[in-house]
Amino acid sequence: MKIYNEAYLTSVQERLDKLDTNTQPLWGKMNAPQMLAHLNATYTNSFSTEQKKKGFLMNFMLKKFVKPLVVGDKPYKKNIRTSPAFYIVDEREFEKEKTELLANIEKVIQEGEASFEGKKSPNFGPLTAAEWNTLFDKHLQHHFEQFGI
């Protein structure tokens, strides 16, 4: 499903309504509020205009090995390692994170598919709108499956 429309937001809201602060993960270490904060970190990173300098080797590794996993068609494996920049270990407020996630998805819809065509990712360089779609949706689906929603 494409992330750039209201039907996507509605489907996410319906699934989030099945989640609460006490929902236990089927795998992994994050609790539900931490998982939502982790998803929000992806959007925050993607919306950021700040570009941190990375060395040549890091850029090469991200684009050659990580990017195909992130924007490719294959689902993530359970317990796949995440970048330390996206670890959430402190406690988070469930409702705040849930509201922020829905607002982030709404922002993607408002900005529209065309605005994501060629938009630079802080980690992978320019991505197509289809790659952004995969990046956001695949990550969301992975964590929704993690929590059985």
Secondary structure, DSSP 8 states (H G I E B T S, - for coil): --SSSHHHHHHHHHHHTT--TT---SSSS--HHHHHHHHHHHHHHHH--------HHHHHHIIIIIHHHHHSSS---TT----GGG---S---HHHHHHHHHHHHHHHHHH-HHHHTT-EETTTEE--HHHHHHHHHHHHHHHHHHTT-
